[in-house]
Amino acid sequence: MAMQCGVFMTPYNPPERTPRQVFDWAVDIARICDESGYADYMIGEHYTLGWENIPLPEAVIAACAQTTKKLRFAPMAHLLPYHDPATLAIRIGWLSQVMEGRYFLGVAPGGHHTDAILHGYDNIGPLPPRQLEVLRLMERVWERKPFQEKGEWYQAGFPGPDTMPEYWVELSNNNPYGGRENLEVAVTALSMNSKSMEFAGSRNYSPISFFGGTPQMRAHWDTWASSMEAAGFKPERKRYRVCRDIFIADTDAEAKRLFLKSGMMRTWKHYLKEIYVKFRLFDGIIADSGVDITPENIDEDFLAEHVVLCGSPETVIEKLEKLADQVGGWGQIVANQHDSLDDPKPWEESLRRLATEVCPKVRMPDLETA
């Protein structure tokens, strides 16, 4: 099976972009990905981050449904502690039916301090146990059996014969398309010792790994696979998605030139580098590179050579195959989206070439036996 490709719309548009600009850009990129043969399109959910300003991924998904035919979509991820569980369960099910199967679900507790403050929390510490309660109540709603429950933090229920008014109400079926058992749920991970991968494996959720070097990738897979097996599930590498920054052009030199003046470079320079330095997310990448450099001194050349898959199609294929040999295979490479509104053509061309010239040619380990 050829490696699939996807896009992660974080969205990484700079803060001066208006919500309408971000929205239209997201819809346009989805159209390009659908035409090019991408499998999945994932959209972040954040409430306060100027560089990641999509607080309503469902709106983007609904709009994209009108201009795409095959591409699957997911909120990646709904930050569950910030939602009413019954309302979210119904909206997820309804939208998955609208999409007629072109929908899967991402869940997370929320990892940004400012989003937590907006929702009345002092920090992100209290969020993980709340996520579990939201999930449990959502699953109960999807069972469509009468209940009423007040949990520790949330409440939900489902109506039945004993809770009808003085007349009969025909209940709508807003369960996930094809039944709950056919709804894929996915979870992202970034840090080396990711509790998210343990959580995902214990529930048979799919893993999505943001790249932080080969030690981190091995840790993500090992944690997820071990947790899957402990819960009685079979881990399959074809379910594993890996997120990378990717920039493709005719030659290595041209790809580097275009990357250095791209929105991707701007994101790293003005936003991501500080985050990666603060949380030591460069450490594994530096170890892989063999370059004697501190995270604070990472420059444009290091980003182009070791952080971004930057080069000709042949070079990107070579880098992906080397990574697969080091850490094992995966089913989908996910390109992180970056703002290119000022000069969209090179970015759009890079996206197309990933799907048409790179993914079909990458030699992966046998995912059926890995």
RODO-2510 file (C-alpha; in nm, 4 decimals, decimal comma):
residues 370
     n   res          X          Y          Z
     1     m     0,0000     0,0000     0,0000
     2     a     0,1391     0,3397    -0,0995
     3     m     0,1978     0,5923     0,1739
     4     q    -0,0955     0,8312     0,2083
     5     c    -0,0578     1,2040     0,2579
     6     g    -0,2567     1,4474     0,4661
     7     v    -0,2543     1,8105     0,5745
     8     f    -0,2672     1,9603     0,9218
     9     m    -0,4293     2,3059     0,9153
    10     t    -0,3122     2,4394     1,2521
    11     p    -0,3450     2,6944     1,0727
    12     y    -0,0161     2,8874     1,1332
    13     n    -0,1440     3,2069     0,9777
    14     p     0,0130     3,5223     1,1294
    15     p    -0,1998     3,7226     1,3739
    16     e    -0,2691     4,0053     1,1306
    17     r    -0,4699     3,7761     0,9042
    18     t    -0,8417     3,8259     0,9469
    19     p    -1,0686     3,5335     1,0344
    20     r    -1,2156     3,5579     0,6826
    21     q    -0,8690     3,5322     0,5269
    22     v    -0,7826     3,2284     0,7392
    23     f    -1,1172     3,0664     0,6595
    24     d    -1,0934     3,1220     0,2833
    25     w    -0,7311     3,0018     0,2777
    26     a    -0,8277     2,6834     0,4621
    27     v    -1,1094     2,6118     0,2169
    28     d    -0,8840     2,6775    -0,0825
    29     i    -0,6094     2,4470     0,0461
    30     a    -0,8694     2,1735     0,0988
    31     r    -0,9766     2,2021    -0,2648
    32     i    -0,6144     2,1720    -0,3822
    33     c    -0,5545     1,8714    -0,1575
    34     d    -0,8714     1,6998    -0,2793
    35     e    -0,7715     1,7495    -0,6419
    36     s    -0,4189     1,6207    -0,5715
    37     g    -0,5207     1,2962    -0,4014
    38     y    -0,4716     1,3698    -0,0320
    39     a    -0,6455     1,1373     0,2109
    40     d    -0,7018     1,3491     0,5225
    41     y    -0,7358     1,7136     0,6198
    42     m    -0,7093     1,7984     0,9898
    43     i    -0,8039     2,1345     1,1399
    44     g    -0,6891     2,2677     1,4755
    45     e    -0,9152     2,4120     1,7443
    46     h    -0,7739     2,7015     1,9464
    47     y    -0,9424     2,9971     2,1110
    48     t    -0,6781     3,2563     2,1997
    49     l    -0,3707     3,1898     1,9821
    50     g    -0,3060     3,4567     1,7219
    51     w    -0,0986     3,2201     1,5065
    52     e    -0,3511     2,9342     1,5332
    53     n    -0,6806     3,1155     1,5023
    54     i    -0,9518     2,8631     1,4170
    55     p    -1,1875     2,8295     1,7161
    56     l    -1,4579     2,6567     1,5099
    57     p    -1,3128     2,3783     1,2902
    58     e    -1,6624     2,2461     1,2138
    59     a    -1,7331     2,5608     1,0122
    60     v    -1,4300     2,4964     0,7925
    61     i    -1,5237     2,1291     0,7522
    62     a    -1,8785     2,2149     0,6481
    63     a    -1,7583     2,4684     0,3924
    64     c    -1,5005     2,2267     0,2515
    65     a    -1,7690     1,9634     0,2052
    66     q    -1,9144     2,1758    -0,0726
    67     t    -1,5945     2,1945    -0,2796
    68     t    -1,4328     1,8516    -0,2234
    69     k    -1,5248     1,4956    -0,3164
    70     k    -1,2946     1,2417    -0,1500
    71     l    -1,0936     1,4194     0,1190
    72     r    -1,1687     1,3178     0,4792
    73     f    -1,1837     1,5830     0,7510
    74     a    -1,1294     1,5951     1,1256
    75     p    -1,1240     1,8565     1,3977
    76     m    -0,7779     1,7956     1,5393
    77     a    -0,8657     1,8238     1,8018
    78     h    -1,1819     1,9152     1,9845
    79     l    -1,0585     2,0350     2,3245
    80     l    -1,3070     1,8341     2,5247
    81     p    -1,2996     2,0092     2,8650
    82     y    -1,4212     2,3274     2,6950
    83     h    -1,7351     2,1612     2,5532
    84     d    -2,0697     2,0418     2,6834
    85     p    -2,0480     1,6641     2,6233
    86     a    -2,4065     1,6038     2,5081
    87     t    -2,4052     1,8989     2,2695
    88     l    -2,0689     1,8016     2,1222
    89     a    -2,1695     1,4351     2,0826
    90     i    -2,4758     1,5334     1,8798
    91     r    -2,2875     1,7855     1,6673
    92     i    -2,0107     1,5351     1,5906
    93     g    -2,2607     1,2693     1,4905
    94     w    -2,4676     1,5087     1,2817
    95     l    -2,1666     1,6489     1,0964
    96     s    -2,0266     1,3012     1,0303
    97     q    -2,3605     1,2135     0,8688
    98     v    -2,3515     1,5302     0,6614
    99     m    -2,0034     1,4254     0,5463
   100     e    -2,1288     1,0704     0,4722
   101     g    -1,8195     0,9034     0,6084
   102     r    -1,5649     1,1715     0,5160
   103     y    -1,5186     1,2560     0,8819
   104     f    -1,3124     1,1343     1,1729
   105     l    -1,2644     1,2770     1,5199
   106     g    -0,9673     1,4200     1,7037
   107     v    -0,9768     1,4684     2,0806
   108     a    -0,7468     1,6418     2,3274
   109     p    -0,7622     1,7960     2,6744
   110     g    -0,6157     2,1308     2,5668
   111     g    -0,2511     2,2267     2,5971
   112     h    -0,2401     2,6074     2,5909
   113     h    -0,2465     2,8147     2,9078
   114     t    -0,4285     3,1101     2,7518
   115     d    -0,7121     2,8904     2,6236
   116     a    -0,7486     2,7532     2,9782
   117     i    -0,7640     3,1031     3,1255
   118     l    -1,0335     3,1980     2,8733
   119     h    -1,2470     2,9093     2,9967
   120     g    -1,2003     2,9954     3,3631
   121     y    -0,9158     2,7604     3,4612
   122     d    -0,5982     2,8774     3,6330
   123     n    -0,3841     2,6499     3,4142
   124     i    -0,4059     2,3324     3,2054
   125     g    -0,3483     2,0985     3,5005
   126     p    -0,7161     2,0196     3,5720
   127     l    -0,8013     1,9409     3,2092
   128     p    -0,7010     1,5727     3,1509
   129     p    -0,9464     1,4169     3,4019
   130     r    -1,2211     1,6388     3,2677
   131     q    -1,1506     1,5101     2,9191
   132     l    -1,2172     1,1557     3,0412
   133     e    -1,5514     1,2532     3,1888
   134     v    -1,6569     1,4308     2,8691
   135     l    -1,5641     1,1245     2,6633
   136     r    -1,7546     0,8898     2,8918
   137     l    -2,0704     1,1016     2,8715
   138     m    -2,0394     1,1377     2,4936
   139     e    -2,0170     0,7603     2,4589
   140     r    -2,3296     0,7234     2,6723
   141     v    -2,5175     0,9680     2,4473
   142     w    -2,4124     0,7654     2,1413
   143     e    -2,5544     0,4485     2,3021
   144     r    -2,9002     0,6092     2,2649
   145     k    -3,0248     0,4432     2,5835
   146     p    -3,2252     0,6499     2,8329
   147     f    -3,0154     0,7936     3,1144
   148     q    -2,9531     1,1069     3,3168
   149     e    -2,6217     1,1602     3,4906
   150     k    -2,4573     1,4412     3,6806
   151     g    -2,0859     1,3768     3,6837
   152     e    -1,8171     1,5492     3,8848
   153     w    -1,7891     1,8343     3,6338
   154     y    -2,0433     1,7758     3,3548
   155     q    -2,3886     1,6378     3,3020
   156     a    -2,5718     1,4653     3,0168
   157     g    -2,8645     1,2413     2,9445
   158     f    -3,0730     1,0811     2,6745
   159     p    -3,4546     1,0869     2,6614
   160     g    -3,6704     0,7774     2,6733
   161     p    -4,0334     0,6723     2,7236
   162     d    -4,0282     0,7707     3,0904
   163     t    -3,8988     1,1208     3,0205
   164     m    -4,1294     1,2153     2,7326
   165     p    -4,3706     1,5079     2,7747
   166     e    -4,7461     1,4488     2,7451
   167     y    -4,7041     1,3641     2,3771
   168     w    -4,4655     1,1351     2,1893
   169     v    -4,1499     1,2891     2,0441
   170     e    -3,9794     1,1251     1,7475
   171     l    -3,6094     1,1356     1,8350
   172     s    -3,3542     1,2227     1,5716
   173     n    -3,0656     0,9830     1,5162
   174     n    -2,7559     1,2016     1,5287
   175     n    -2,5117     0,9231     1,5996
   176     p    -2,1853     0,9003     1,4015
   177     y    -2,2214     0,7932     1,0393
   178     g    -2,2230     0,4147     1,0119
   179     g    -2,2426     0,3741     1,3884
   180     r    -2,0027     0,4596     1,6691
   181     e    -1,7887     0,1540     1,5914
   182     n    -1,7012     0,3055     1,2519
   183     l    -1,5931     0,6459     1,3864
   184     e    -1,2147     0,6738     1,3888
   185     v    -1,0796     0,8741     1,6808
   186     a    -0,7264     1,0150     1,6689
   187     v    -0,4894     1,1770     1,9179
   188     t    -0,1787     1,3915     1,8604
   189     a     0,1510     1,3796     2,0486
   190     l     0,4580     1,6019     2,0543
   191     s     0,6721     1,5554     2,3663
   192     m     0,8990     1,2548     2,4103
   193     n     0,7178     1,1133     2,7138
   194     s     0,3718     1,1632     2,5742
   195     k     0,0826     1,0557     2,7930
   196     s    -0,1369     1,1128     2,4869
   197     m     0,0061     0,8039     2,3147
   198     e    -0,0614     0,5899     2,6210
   199     f    -0,4151     0,7281     2,6360
   200     a    -0,4693     0,6659     2,2637
   201     g    -0,3488     0,3076     2,2759
   202     s    -0,5605     0,2196     2,5770
   203     r    -0,8738     0,3205     2,3823
   204     n    -0,7784     0,2002     2,0338
   205     y    -0,7481     0,5578     1,9074
   206     s    -0,5145     0,6342     1,6160
   207     p    -0,1773     0,8049     1,6842
   208     i    -0,0535     1,1246     1,5178
   209     s     0,3085     1,2148     1,5891
   210     f     0,4497     1,5652     1,5483
   211     f     0,8132     1,5200     1,4550
   212     g     1,0806     1,5847     1,7145
   213     g     1,3583     1,3522     1,6029
   214     t     1,3953     0,9760     1,5777
   215     p     1,4157     0,9062     1,9559
   216     q     1,0821     1,0816     2,0014
   217     m     0,9237     0,8967     1,7093
   218     r     1,0362     0,5617     1,8462
   219     a     0,8998     0,6571     2,1887
   220     h     0,5640     0,7583     2,0417
   221     w     0,5271     0,4307     1,8542
   222     d     0,6516     0,2133     2,1404
   223     t     0,4216     0,3820     2,3922
   224     w     0,1165     0,3569     2,1681
   225     a     0,1878    -0,0014     2,0612
   226     s     0,2507    -0,1209     2,4174
   227     s    -0,0657     0,0474     2,5398
   228     m    -0,2645    -0,1045     2,2533
   229     e    -0,1409    -0,4547     2,3293
   230     a    -0,2034    -0,4155     2,7031
   231     a    -0,5643    -0,3249     2,6225
   232     g    -0,6066    -0,6244     2,3900
   233     f    -0,5754    -0,4376     2,0593
   234     k    -0,3381    -0,4956     1,7684
   235     p    -0,1124    -0,1992     1,6824
   236     e    -0,0787    -0,1457     1,3076
   237     r     0,1752     0,0897     1,1565
   238     k    -0,0593     0,1766     0,8708
   239     r    -0,2681     0,3652     1,1302
   240     y     0,0317     0,5745     1,2348
   241     r     0,0449     0,9333     1,1019
   242     v     0,3594     1,1472     1,1108
   243     c     0,3480     1,5276     1,0800
   244     r     0,6334     1,7115     0,9086
   245     d     0,7058     2,0508     0,7605
   246     i     0,7667     1,9919     0,3899
   247     f     0,8742     2,2158     0,1042
   248     i     0,9271     2,0707    -0,2439
   249     a     1,0538     2,2378    -0,5619
   250     d     1,2414     2,1351    -0,8774
   251     t     1,5836     2,1290    -0,7099
   252     d     1,7229     2,1330    -0,3577
   253     a     1,8566     2,4837    -0,4091
   254     e     1,5244     2,6139    -0,5390
   255     a     1,3317     2,4490    -0,2554
   256     k     1,5607     2,6104     0,0019
   257     r     1,5356     2,9502    -0,1669
   258     l     1,1572     2,9359    -0,1710
   259     f     1,1374     2,8035     0,1850
   260     l     1,3521     3,0856     0,3198
   261     k     1,1070     3,3454     0,1896
   262     s     0,7933     3,1479     0,2657
   263     g     0,5251     3,1720     0,5301
   264     m     0,6698     2,8530     0,6792
   265     m     0,9986     3,0313     0,7476
   266     r     0,8101     3,3236     0,8970
   267     t     0,6217     3,0891     1,1313
   268     w     0,9429     2,9321     1,2545
   269     k     1,1199     3,2658     1,2952
   270     h     0,8439     3,4531     1,4752
   271     y     0,6466     3,1802     1,6519
   272     l     0,7552     2,8167     1,6586
   273     k     1,1272     2,8498     1,7347
   274     e     1,0668     3,0104     2,0746
   275     i     0,8179     2,7361     2,1677
   276     y     1,0522     2,4577     2,0563
   277     v     1,3420     2,6102     2,2501
   278     k     1,1380     2,6620     2,5682
   279     f     1,0049     2,3057     2,5760
   280     r     1,3274     2,1421     2,4467
   281     l     1,1557     2,0063     2,1374
   282     f     1,4658     2,0539     1,9233
   283     d     1,6777     1,8153     2,1313
   284     g     1,6025     1,4976     1,9358
   285     i     1,6386     1,6744     1,6010
   286     i     1,9780     1,8155     1,7015
   287     a     2,0906     1,4708     1,8160
   288     d     1,9887     1,3251     1,4786
   289     s     2,1692     1,5974     1,2859
   290     g     2,5114     1,5483     1,4438
   291     v     2,5553     1,9272     1,4353
   292     d     2,7132     2,0941     1,7379
   293     i     2,4502     2,3594     1,7990
   294     t     2,2300     2,4763     2,0824
   295     p     1,8550     2,5189     2,0316
   296     e     1,8894     2,8946     2,0802
   297     n     2,1403     2,9147     1,7924
   298     i     1,9391     2,7196     1,5379
   299     d     1,9427     2,9216     1,2172
   300     e     1,7734     2,9172     0,8795
   301     d     2,0206     2,6678     0,7341
   302     f     1,9592     2,4191     1,0171
   303     l     1,5828     2,4524     0,9739
   304     a     1,6128     2,3889     0,5997
   305     e     1,8457     2,0917     0,6382
   306     h     1,7174     1,9150     0,9483
   307     v     1,3749     2,0396     1,0601
   308     v     1,1927     2,0805     0,7280
   309     l     1,1825     1,8131     0,4574
   310     c     1,3142     2,0624     0,2059
   311     g     1,4309     1,9690    -0,1427
   312     s     1,3496     1,8165    -0,4756
   313     p     1,1004     1,5292    -0,4901
   314     e     1,3915     1,2859    -0,5064
   315     t     1,5562     1,4377    -0,1979
   316     v     1,2349     1,4340     0,0038
   317     i     1,1761     1,0703    -0,0928
   318     e     1,5296     0,9844     0,0195
   319     k     1,4835     1,1617     0,3543
   320     l     1,1510     0,9910     0,4196
   321     e     1,2904     0,6479     0,3371
   322     k     1,5898     0,7060     0,5657
   323     l     1,3568     0,8070     0,8487
   324     a     1,1372     0,5007     0,7907
   325     d     1,4411     0,2750     0,8037
   326     q     1,5407     0,4288     1,1363
   327     v     1,2049     0,4249     1,3141
   328     g     0,9806     0,1862     1,1208
   329     g     0,7034     0,2687     0,8799
   330     w     0,3864     0,4706     0,8995
   331     g     0,0697     0,4946     0,6972
   332     q     0,0443     0,8663     0,6321
   333     i     0,2770     1,1653     0,6121
   334     v     0,0969     1,4828     0,7187
   335     a     0,2203     1,8176     0,5872
   336     n     0,1858     2,1022     0,8352
   337     q     0,0084     2,3974     0,6740
   338     h     0,1732     2,7411     0,6851
   339     d     0,0473     3,0782     0,5662
   340     s     0,1429     3,1611     0,2074
   341     l    -0,1234     3,4157     0,1191
   342     d     0,1329     3,6668    -0,0066
   343     d     0,2871     3,4185    -0,2534
   344     p     0,0660     3,1066    -0,2711
   345     k     0,1875     2,9365    -0,5880
   346     p     0,5132     2,7809    -0,4569
   347     w     0,3307     2,6402    -0,1545
   348     e     0,0429     2,5080    -0,3609
   349     e     0,2886     2,3453    -0,6012
   350     s     0,4742     2,1862    -0,3100
   351     l     0,1494     2,0389    -0,1786
   352     r     0,0616     1,8924    -0,5170
   353     r     0,4063     1,7414    -0,5658
   354     l     0,3997     1,5728    -0,2267
   355     a     0,0862     1,3834    -0,3304
   356     t     0,1738     1,3121    -0,6916
   357     e     0,5552     1,2798    -0,7024
   358     v     0,6637     1,1786    -0,3514
   359     c     0,4066     0,9676    -0,1671
   360     p     0,3528     0,7118    -0,4463
   361     k     0,7279     0,6480    -0,4700
   362     v     0,8372     0,6285    -0,1053
   363     r     0,9558     0,2794    -0,0123
   364     m     0,8010     0,1887     0,3199
   365     p     0,8565    -0,1200     0,5347
   366     d     0,5823    -0,3779     0,4967
   367     l     0,3072    -0,2159     0,7021
   368     e     0,1076    -0,5394     0,7143
   369     t     0,3830    -0,7198     0,9055
   370     a     0,5556    -0,4295     1,0815
***
